[in-house]
């Protein structure tokens, strides 16, 4: 989820596709941690996601690009009250749930 309203720059909270990461790791011969929390803290995973963010940023003007991001261990789901039944993000709930990660991105 992209964050930036009333902020100095655009940032993002990213819930990575674990199955996609595991497929990538298998192709690369990497052994990734089992838990989602350990997975998002793995430097190789962070570098992989960072490369994807940089690739996406190439499509945007500099003021629109994601300057910082944080990986989150949970998926945005209806069960966690982070999505609606029609699969729309509940932005306010996501921002509250991950407030510490959001604030961490904007600390000077």
N, CA, C and O atoms as CSV, one atom per row, in Angstrom:
chain,resi,resn,atom,element,x,y,z
A,1,UNK,N,N,0.841,-1.169,0.000
A,1,UNK,CA,C,0.000,0.000,0.000
A,1,UNK,C,C,0.889,1.235,0.000
A,1,UNK,O,O,1.817,1.350,0.800
A,2,UNK,N,N,0.597,2.138,-0.890
A,2,UNK,CA,C,1.352,3.378,-0.993
A,2,UNK,C,C,0.865,4.355,0.073
A,2,UNK,O,O,-0.335,4.487,0.316
A,3,UNK,N,N,1.823,5.037,0.703
A,3,UNK,CA,C,1.538,6.016,1.749
A,3,UNK,C,C,2.164,7.333,1.301
A,3,UNK,O,O,3.255,7.341,0.731
A,4,UNK,N,N,1.483,8.437,1.553
A,4,UNK,CA,C,2.086,9.705,1.182
A,4,UNK,C,C,1.226,10.913,1.465
A,4,UNK,O,O,1.706,12.044,1.389
A,5,UNK,N,N,-0.051,10.695,1.795
A,5,UNK,CA,C,-0.929,11.824,2.090
A,5,UNK,C,C,-0.353,12.638,3.245
A,5,UNK,O,O,-0.053,12.094,4.308
A,6,UNK,N,N,-0.202,13.929,3.032
A,6,UNK,CA,C,0.314,14.856,4.046
A,6,UNK,C,C,1.711,14.483,4.541
A,6,UNK,O,O,2.065,14.754,5.689
A,7,UNK,N,N,2.491,13.868,3.676
A,7,UNK,CA,C,3.856,13.457,4.023
A,7,UNK,C,C,4.836,14.103,3.065
A,7,UNK,O,O,4.450,14.613,2.013
A,8,UNK,N,N,6.125,14.077,3.442
A,8,UNK,CA,C,7.179,14.716,2.635
A,8,UNK,C,C,7.472,13.952,1.344
A,8,UNK,O,O,7.930,14.538,0.363
A,9,UNK,N,N,7.210,12.660,1.345
A,9,UNK,CA,C,7.506,11.836,0.175
A,9,UNK,C,C,6.617,10.597,0.191
A,9,UNK,O,O,5.928,10.316,1.171
A,10,UNK,N,N,6.651,9.875,-0.904
A,10,UNK,CA,C,5.855,8.664,-1.055
A,10,UNK,C,C,6.630,7.481,-0.483
A,10,UNK,O,O,7.832,7.337,-0.709
A,11,UNK,N,N,5.927,6.650,0.253
A,11,UNK,CA,C,6.519,5.428,0.792
A,11,UNK,C,C,5.518,4.293,0.567
A,11,UNK,O,O,4.447,4.504,-0.002
A,12,UNK,N,N,5.874,3.091,1.016
A,12,UNK,CA,C,4.965,1.961,0.815
A,12,UNK,C,C,5.128,0.922,1.912
A,12,UNK,O,O,6.219,0.701,2.437
A,13,UNK,N,N,4.012,0.296,2.237
A,13,UNK,CA,C,4.003,-0.898,3.070
A,13,UNK,C,C,3.807,-2.062,2.110
A,13,UNK,O,O,2.857,-2.068,1.327
A,14,UNK,N,N,4.690,-3.037,2.164
A,14,UNK,CA,C,4.639,-4.144,1.211
A,14,UNK,C,C,4.488,-5.459,1.950
A,14,UNK,O,O,5.320,-5.819,2.783
A,15,UNK,N,N,3.422,-6.167,1.636
A,15,UNK,CA,C,3.211,-7.530,2.128
A,15,UNK,C,C,3.634,-8.441,0.976
A,15,UNK,O,O,2.869,-8.642,0.032
A,16,UNK,N,N,4.850,-8.995,1.048
A,16,UNK,CA,C,5.362,-9.752,-0.091
A,16,UNK,C,C,4.583,-11.033,-0.372
A,16,UNK,O,O,3.979,-11.628,0.520
A,17,UNK,N,N,4.617,-11.434,-1.625
A,17,UNK,CA,C,4.038,-12.693,-2.066
A,17,UNK,C,C,5.006,-13.802,-1.658
A,17,UNK,O,O,6.029,-14.014,-2.309
A,18,UNK,N,N,4.678,-14.497,-0.590
A,18,UNK,CA,C,5.583,-15.506,-0.035
A,18,UNK,C,C,5.828,-16.637,-1.025
A,18,UNK,O,O,6.961,-17.097,-1.166
A,19,UNK,N,N,4.790,-17.089,-1.708
A,19,UNK,CA,C,4.970,-18.174,-2.672
A,19,UNK,C,C,5.906,-17.741,-3.797
A,19,UNK,O,O,6.761,-18.511,-4.234
A,20,UNK,N,N,5.740,-16.500,-4.261
A,20,UNK,CA,C,6.617,-15.972,-5.305
A,20,UNK,C,C,8.057,-15.880,-4.830
A,20,UNK,O,O,8.982,-16.193,-5.580
A,21,UNK,N,N,8.251,-15.453,-3.594
A,21,UNK,CA,C,9.602,-15.374,-3.036
A,21,UNK,C,C,10.223,-16.755,-2.909
A,21,UNK,O,O,11.409,-16.935,-3.187
A,22,UNK,N,N,9.430,-17.725,-2.492
A,22,UNK,CA,C,9.963,-19.086,-2.354
A,22,UNK,C,C,10.334,-19.671,-3.720
A,22,UNK,O,O,11.338,-20.373,-3.839
A,23,UNK,N,N,9.542,-19.391,-4.733
A,23,UNK,CA,C,9.869,-19.856,-6.095
A,23,UNK,C,C,11.168,-19.214,-6.574
A,23,UNK,O,O,12.037,-19.888,-7.126
A,24,UNK,N,N,11.289,-17.910,-6.357
A,24,UNK,CA,C,12.507,-17.196,-6.743
A,24,UNK,C,C,13.713,-17.775,-6.022
A,24,UNK,O,O,14.755,-18.010,-6.634
A,25,UNK,N,N,13.569,-18.006,-4.705
A,25,UNK,CA,C,14.676,-18.543,-3.912
A,25,UNK,C,C,15.079,-19.931,-4.404
A,25,UNK,O,O,16.265,-20.254,-4.459
A,26,UNK,N,N,14.104,-20.736,-4.756
A,26,UNK,CA,C,14.407,-22.078,-5.258
A,26,UNK,C,C,15.190,-22.002,-6.569
A,26,UNK,O,O,16.162,-22.732,-6.764
A,27,UNK,N,N,14.759,-21.113,-7.462
A,27,UNK,CA,C,15.469,-20.921,-8.733
A,27,UNK,C,C,16.906,-20.450,-8.516
A,27,UNK,O,O,17.814,-20.821,-9.259
A,28,UNK,N,N,17.093,-19.626,-7.485
A,28,UNK,CA,C,18.413,-19.074,-7.184
A,28,UNK,C,C,19.243,-19.977,-6.273
A,28,UNK,O,O,20.413,-19.698,-6.010
A,29,UNK,N,N,18.635,-21.054,-5.799
A,29,UNK,CA,C,19.340,-21.954,-4.894
A,29,UNK,C,C,19.526,-21.382,-3.502
A,29,UNK,O,O,20.507,-21.683,-2.822
A,30,UNK,N,N,18.588,-20.564,-3.088
A,30,UNK,CA,C,18.663,-19.934,-1.768
A,30,UNK,C,C,17.764,-20.662,-0.782
A,30,UNK,O,O,16.708,-21.177,-1.151
A,31,UNK,N,N,18.188,-20.701,0.458
A,31,UNK,CA,C,17.408,-21.296,1.536
A,31,UNK,C,C,16.872,-20.152,2.394
A,31,UNK,O,O,17.618,-19.507,3.130
A,32,UNK,N,N,15.578,-19.918,2.287
A,32,UNK,CA,C,14.966,-18.815,3.035
A,32,UNK,C,C,14.355,-19.320,4.338
A,32,UNK,O,O,13.983,-20.489,4.442
A,33,UNK,N,N,14.252,-18.432,5.335
A,33,UNK,CA,C,13.616,-18.808,6.609
A,33,UNK,C,C,12.163,-19.218,6.399
A,33,UNK,O,O,11.515,-18.773,5.451
A,34,UNK,N,N,11.662,-20.061,7.279
A,34,UNK,CA,C,10.280,-20.550,7.177
A,34,UNK,C,C,9.252,-19.517,7.617
A,34,UNK,O,O,8.238,-19.337,6.943
A,35,UNK,N,N,9.490,-18.837,8.730
A,35,UNK,CA,C,8.474,-17.917,9.245
A,35,UNK,C,C,8.415,-16.642,8.401
A,35,UNK,O,O,9.424,-16.180,7.869
A,36,UNK,N,N,7.212,-16.094,8.295
A,36,UNK,CA,C,7.024,-14.855,7.529
A,36,UNK,C,C,7.815,-13.709,8.141
A,36,UNK,O,O,8.373,-12.882,7.420
A,37,UNK,N,N,7.864,-13.654,9.474
A,37,UNK,CA,C,8.596,-12.582,10.138
A,37,UNK,C,C,10.080,-12.655,9.805
A,37,UNK,O,O,10.690,-11.640,9.469
A,38,UNK,N,N,10.664,-13.840,9.896
A,38,UNK,CA,C,12.085,-14.006,9.563
A,38,UNK,C,C,12.313,-13.768,8.077
A,38,UNK,O,O,13.353,-13.241,7.682
A,39,UNK,N,N,11.356,-14.150,7.263
A,39,UNK,CA,C,11.477,-13.976,5.811
A,39,UNK,C,C,11.614,-12.506,5.442
A,39,UNK,O,O,12.473,-12.150,4.636
A,40,UNK,N,N,10.773,-11.643,6.023
A,40,UNK,CA,C,10.826,-10.225,5.652
A,40,UNK,C,C,12.049,-9.522,6.222
A,40,UNK,O,O,12.392,-8.422,5.789
A,41,UNK,N,N,12.706,-10.150,7.191
A,41,UNK,CA,C,13.917,-9.570,7.766
A,41,UNK,C,C,15.181,-10.054,7.055
A,41,UNK,O,O,16.275,-9.571,7.344
A,42,UNK,N,N,15.040,-11.000,6.133
A,42,UNK,CA,C,16.181,-11.546,5.396
A,42,UNK,C,C,16.695,-10.505,4.401
A,42,UNK,O,O,15.919,-9.970,3.610
A,43,UNK,N,N,17.988,-10.217,4.434
A,43,UNK,CA,C,18.577,-9.204,3.548
A,43,UNK,C,C,18.376,-9.524,2.076
A,43,UNK,O,O,18.180,-8.614,1.270
A,44,UNK,N,N,18.422,-10.794,1.714
A,44,UNK,CA,C,18.249,-11.175,0.301
A,44,UNK,C,C,16.840,-10.868,-0.175
A,44,UNK,O,O,16.643,-10.438,-1.312
A,45,UNK,N,N,15.870,-11.086,0.684
A,45,UNK,CA,C,14.476,-10.775,0.351
A,45,UNK,C,C,14.318,-9.271,0.209
A,45,UNK,O,O,13.706,-8.797,-0.749
A,46,UNK,N,N,14.860,-8.526,1.144
A,46,UNK,CA,C,14.768,-7.064,1.084
A,46,UNK,C,C,15.400,-6.531,-0.197
A,46,UNK,O,O,14.838,-5.650,-0.848
A,47,UNK,N,N,16.568,-7.063,-0.562
A,47,UNK,CA,C,17.234,-6.627,-1.793
A,47,UNK,C,C,16.396,-6.960,-3.022
A,47,UNK,O,O,16.325,-6.164,-3.958
A,48,UNK,N,N,15.766,-8.121,-3.025
A,48,UNK,CA,C,14.908,-8.526,-4.144
A,48,UNK,C,C,13.726,-7.570,-4.280
A,48,UNK,O,O,13.417,-7.110,-5.380
A,49,UNK,N,N,13.071,-7.275,-3.171
A,49,UNK,CA,C,11.923,-6.357,-3.187
A,49,UNK,C,C,12.381,-4.956,-3.576
A,49,UNK,O,O,11.698,-4.269,-4.336
A,50,UNK,N,N,13.520,-4.533,-3.067
A,50,UNK,CA,C,14.047,-3.207,-3.400
A,50,UNK,C,C,14.293,-3.089,-4.906
A,50,UNK,O,O,14.012,-2.045,-5.495
A,51,UNK,N,N,14.807,-4.132,-5.525
A,51,UNK,CA,C,15.036,-4.124,-6.975
A,51,UNK,C,C,13.715,-3.990,-7.723
A,51,UNK,O,O,13.637,-3.289,-8.731
A,52,UNK,N,N,12.686,-4.656,-7.234
A,52,UNK,CA,C,11.375,-4.555,-7.871
A,52,UNK,C,C,10.782,-3.160,-7.700
A,52,UNK,O,O,10.170,-2.629,-8.627
A,53,UNK,N,N,10.958,-2.562,-6.523
A,53,UNK,CA,C,10.473,-1.198,-6.289
A,53,UNK,C,C,11.199,-0.234,-7.225
A,53,UNK,O,O,10.568,0.643,-7.816
A,54,UNK,N,N,12.508,-0.383,-7.368
A,54,UNK,CA,C,13.277,0.487,-8.270
A,54,UNK,C,C,12.798,0.338,-9.711
A,54,UNK,O,O,12.706,1.325,-10.441
A,55,UNK,N,N,12.493,-0.886,-10.118
A,55,UNK,CA,C,11.987,-1.118,-11.470
A,55,UNK,C,C,10.641,-0.433,-11.681
A,55,UNK,O,O,10.407,0.172,-12.727
A,56,UNK,N,N,9.766,-0.526,-10.696
A,56,UNK,CA,C,8.457,0.131,-10.781
A,56,UNK,C,C,8.620,1.646,-10.790
A,56,UNK,O,O,7.915,2.348,-11.515
A,57,UNK,N,N,9.555,2.149,-9.980
A,57,UNK,CA,C,9.780,3.598,-9.894
A,57,UNK,C,C,10.192,4.199,-11.231
A,57,UNK,O,O,9.962,5.387,-11.457
A,58,UNK,N,N,10.790,3.423,-12.118
A,58,UNK,CA,C,11.223,3.939,-13.422
A,58,UNK,C,C,10.062,4.464,-14.247
A,58,UNK,O,O,10.269,5.263,-15.161
A,59,UNK,N,N,8.859,4.037,-13.945
A,59,UNK,CA,C,7.665,4.439,-14.705
A,59,UNK,C,C,7.073,5.765,-14.234
A,59,UNK,O,O,6.145,6.284,-14.853
A,60,UNK,N,N,7.607,6.315,-13.139
A,60,UNK,CA,C,7.003,7.494,-12.530
A,60,UNK,C,C,7.950,8.687,-12.516
A,60,UNK,O,O,9.165,8.546,-12.654
A,61,UNK,N,N,7.361,9.855,-12.348
A,61,UNK,CA,C,8.141,11.068,-12.145
A,61,UNK,C,C,8.820,10.973,-10.781
A,61,UNK,O,O,8.373,10.214,-9.922
A,62,UNK,N,N,9.876,11.722,-10.576
A,62,UNK,CA,C,10.638,11.605,-9.324
A,62,UNK,C,C,9.782,11.874,-8.083
A,62,UNK,O,O,9.960,11.220,-7.056
A,63,UNK,N,N,8.861,12.826,-8.171
A,63,UNK,CA,C,8.024,13.136,-7.014
A,63,UNK,C,C,6.980,12.052,-6.739
A,63,UNK,O,O,6.363,12.049,-5.674
A,64,UNK,N,N,6.775,11.136,-7.679
A,64,UNK,CA,C,5.802,10.063,-7.511
A,64,UNK,C,C,6.442,8.756,-7.053
A,64,UNK,O,O,5.732,7.815,-6.699
A,65,UNK,N,N,7.758,8.683,-7.054
A,65,UNK,CA,C,8.429,7.417,-6.768
A,65,UNK,C,C,8.417,7.077,-5.278
A,65,UNK,O,O,8.365,7.955,-4.416
A,66,UNK,N,N,8.467,5.785,-5.011
A,66,UNK,CA,C,8.534,5.289,-3.639
A,66,UNK,C,C,9.957,5.493,-3.152
A,66,UNK,O,O,10.901,4.909,-3.685
A,67,UNK,N,N,10.099,6.331,-2.131
A,67,UNK,CA,C,11.429,6.645,-1.601
A,67,UNK,C,C,11.865,5.640,-0.541
A,67,UNK,O,O,13.040,5.280,-0.466
A,68,UNK,N,N,10.922,5.190,0.275
A,68,UNK,CA,C,11.207,4.203,1.315
A,68,UNK,C,C,10.069,3.201,1.355
A,68,UNK,O,O,8.945,3.498,0.953
A,69,UNK,N,N,10.376,2.012,1.844
A,69,UNK,CA,C,9.330,1.017,2.029
A,69,UNK,C,C,9.662,0.169,3.246
A,69,UNK,O,O,10.808,0.110,3.693
A,70,UNK,N,N,8.641,-0.479,3.767
A,70,UNK,CA,C,8.811,-1.429,4.855
A,70,UNK,C,C,8.031,-2.680,4.486
A,70,UNK,O,O,6.902,-2.604,4.002
A,71,UNK,N,N,8.641,-3.817,4.720
A,71,UNK,CA,C,7.963,-5.085,4.513
A,71,UNK,C,C,7.151,-5.407,5.760
A,71,UNK,O,O,7.586,-5.141,6.880
A,72,UNK,N,N,5.983,-5.976,5.559
A,72,UNK,CA,C,5.129,-6.361,6.680
A,72,UNK,C,C,4.900,-7.864,6.615
A,72,UNK,O,O,4.789,-8.427,5.526
A,73,UNK,N,N,4.825,-8.525,7.783
A,73,UNK,CA,C,4.721,-9.978,7.785
A,73,UNK,C,C,3.340,-10.518,7.434
A,73,UNK,O,O,3.229,-11.623,6.903
A,74,UNK,N,N,2.297,-9.766,7.718
A,74,UNK,CA,C,0.948,-10.253,7.446
A,74,UNK,C,C,0.449,-9.785,6.090
A,74,UNK,O,O,0.799,-8.707,5.611
A,75,UNK,N,N,-0.371,-10.620,5.493
A,75,UNK,CA,C,-1.070,-10.201,4.292
A,75,UNK,C,C,-2.202,-9.279,4.716
A,75,UNK,O,O,-2.680,-9.350,5.848
A,76,UNK,N,N,-2.624,-8.427,3.815
A,76,UNK,CA,C,-3.789,-7.591,4.064
A,76,UNK,C,C,-5.006,-8.475,3.771
A,76,UNK,O,O,-5.285,-8.797,2.616
A,77,UNK,N,N,-5.723,-8.860,4.826
A,77,UNK,CA,C,-6.862,-9.761,4.647
A,77,UNK,C,C,-8.104,-9.205,5.320
A,77,UNK,O,O,-8.037,-8.303,6.155
A,78,UNK,N,N,-9.232,-9.767,4.934
A,78,UNK,CA,C,-10.499,-9.413,5.546
A,78,UNK,C,C,-10.529,-9.891,7.003
A,78,UNK,O,O,-11.071,-9.205,7.869
A,79,UNK,N,N,-9.952,-11.057,7.272
A,79,UNK,CA,C,-9.921,-11.596,8.639
A,79,UNK,C,C,-9.199,-10.668,9.605
A,79,UNK,O,O,-9.565,-10.576,10.776
A,80,UNK,N,N,-8.173,-9.983,9.114
A,80,UNK,CA,C,-7.413,-9.045,9.942
A,80,UNK,C,C,-8.046,-7.651,9.947
A,80,UNK,O,O,-7.523,-6.727,10.569
A,81,UNK,N,N,-9.181,-7.506,9.245
A,81,UNK,CA,C,-9.904,-6.242,9.098
A,81,UNK,C,C,-9.061,-5.197,8.365
A,81,UNK,O,O,-9.140,-4.001,8.646
A,82,UNK,N,N,-8.255,-5.679,7.419
A,82,UNK,CA,C,-7.432,-4.781,6.611
A,82,UNK,C,C,-7.946,-4.679,5.176
A,82,UNK,O,O,-7.467,-3.858,4.393
A,83,UNK,N,N,-8.928,-5.523,4.838
A,83,UNK,CA,C,-9.547,-5.503,3.513
A,83,UNK,C,C,-11.061,-5.607,3.687
A,83,UNK,O,O,-11.557,-6.137,4.681
A,84,UNK,N,N,-11.774,-5.089,2.701
A,84,UNK,CA,C,-13.230,-5.223,2.694
A,84,UNK,C,C,-13.589,-6.571,2.053
A,84,UNK,O,O,-12.721,-7.227,1.476
A,85,UNK,N,N,-14.845,-6.985,2.147
A,85,UNK,CA,C,-15.254,-8.223,1.468
A,85,UNK,C,C,-15.052,-8.169,-0.046
A,85,UNK,O,O,-14.941,-9.209,-0.696
A,86,UNK,N,N,-15.003,-6.968,-0.606
A,86,UNK,CA,C,-14.780,-6.828,-2.052
A,86,UNK,C,C,-13.304,-6.604,-2.379
A,86,UNK,O,O,-12.961,-6.177,-3.482
A,87,UNK,N,N,-12.418,-6.902,-1.391
A,87,UNK,CA,C,-10.967,-6.870,-1.567
A,87,UNK,C,C,-10.391,-5.465,-1.782
A,87,UNK,O,O,-9.383,-5.303,-2.469
A,88,UNK,N,N,-11.028,-4.465,-1.199
A,88,UNK,CA,C,-10.471,-3.114,-1.201
A,88,UNK,C,C,-9.729,-2.913,0.110
A,88,UNK,O,O,-10.171,-3.377,1.161
A,89,UNK,N,N,-8.605,-2.223,0.041
A,89,UNK,CA,C,-7.818,-1.979,1.246
A,89,UNK,C,C,-8.546,-1.008,2.178
A,89,UNK,O,O,-9.106,-0.003,1.739
A,90,UNK,N,N,-8.526,-1.329,3.463
A,90,UNK,CA,C,-9.026,-0.405,4.477
A,90,UNK,C,C,-7.819,0.405,4.941
A,90,UNK,O,O,-7.146,0.054,5.910
A,91,UNK,N,N,-7.567,1.490,4.229
A,91,UNK,CA,C,-6.352,2.279,4.445
A,91,UNK,C,C,-6.177,2.718,5.900
A,91,UNK,O,O,-5.089,2.585,6.461
A,92,UNK,N,N,-7.214,3.227,6.497
A,92,UNK,CA,C,-7.115,3.701,7.883
A,92,UNK,C,C,-6.697,2.558,8.807
A,92,UNK,O,O,-5.832,2.740,9.664
A,93,UNK,N,N,-7.301,1.388,8.641
A,93,UNK,CA,C,-6.969,0.233,9.478
A,93,UNK,C,C,-5.533,-0.230,9.237
A,93,UNK,O,O,-4.825,-0.578,10.181
A,94,UNK,N,N,-5.112,-0.234,7.996
A,94,UNK,CA,C,-3.741,-0.642,7.673
A,94,UNK,C,C,-2.749,0.334,8.295
A,94,UNK,O,O,-1.748,-0.076,8.883
A,95,UNK,N,N,-3.034,1.624,8.161
A,95,UNK,CA,C,-2.141,2.633,8.734
A,95,UNK,C,C,-2.069,2.522,10.252
A,95,UNK,O,O,-0.998,2.694,10.832
A,96,UNK,N,N,-3.188,2.238,10.898
A,96,UNK,CA,C,-3.190,2.055,12.350
A,96,UNK,C,C,-2.447,0.776,12.748
A,96,UNK,O,O,-1.666,0.774,13.700
A,97,UNK,N,N,-2.697,-0.297,12.018
A,97,UNK,CA,C,-2.094,-1.595,12.326
A,97,UNK,C,C,-0.574,-1.559,12.198
A,97,UNK,O,O,0.137,-2.185,12.983
A,98,UNK,N,N,-0.082,-0.823,11.206
A,98,UNK,CA,C,1.349,-0.758,10.946
A,98,UNK,C,C,1.918,0.631,11.229
A,98,UNK,O,O,2.881,1.059,10.593
A,99,UNK,N,N,1.317,1.325,12.183
A,99,UNK,CA,C,1.702,2.701,12.497
A,99,UNK,C,C,3.192,2.832,12.789
A,99,UNK,O,O,3.827,3.785,12.335
A,100,UNK,N,N,3.756,1.893,13.536
A,100,UNK,CA,C,5.173,1.982,13.882
A,100,UNK,C,C,6.060,1.908,12.644
A,100,UNK,O,O,7.070,2.608,12.568
A,101,UNK,N,N,5.705,1.085,11.689
A,101,UNK,CA,C,6.498,0.963,10.458
A,101,UNK,C,C,6.372,2.217,9.593
A,101,UNK,O,O,7.342,2.661,8.980
A,102,UNK,N,N,5.167,2.777,9.555
A,102,UNK,CA,C,4.954,4.003,8.775
A,102,UNK,C,C,5.764,5.137,9.386
A,102,UNK,O,O,6.485,5.841,8.679
A,103,UNK,N,N,5.649,5.314,10.683
A,103,UNK,CA,C,6.367,6.399,11.351
A,103,UNK,C,C,7.877,6.218,11.219
A,103,UNK,O,O,8.611,7.198,11.098
A,104,UNK,N,N,8.337,4.987,11.240
A,104,UNK,CA,C,9.758,4.700,11.070
A,104,UNK,C,C,10.270,5.220,9.720
A,104,UNK,O,O,11.404,5.690,9.631
A,105,UNK,N,N,9.456,5.140,8.687
A,105,UNK,CA,C,9.872,5.617,7.360
A,105,UNK,C,C,10.028,7.132,7.305
A,105,UNK,O,O,10.808,7.656,6.509
A,106,UNK,N,N,9.278,7.833,8.159
A,106,UNK,CA,C,9.269,9.289,8.090
A,106,UNK,C,C,10.095,9.952,9.182
A,106,UNK,O,O,10.125,11.181,9.261
A,107,UNK,N,N,10.767,9.177,10.025
A,107,UNK,CA,C,11.649,9.775,11.011
A,107,UNK,C,C,12.868,10.352,10.310
A,107,UNK,O,O,13.359,9.767,9.345
A,108,UNK,N,N,13.356,11.478,10.777
A,108,UNK,CA,C,14.538,12.115,10.155
A,108,UNK,C,C,15.818,11.519,10.627
A,108,UNK,O,O,16.892,11.943,10.200
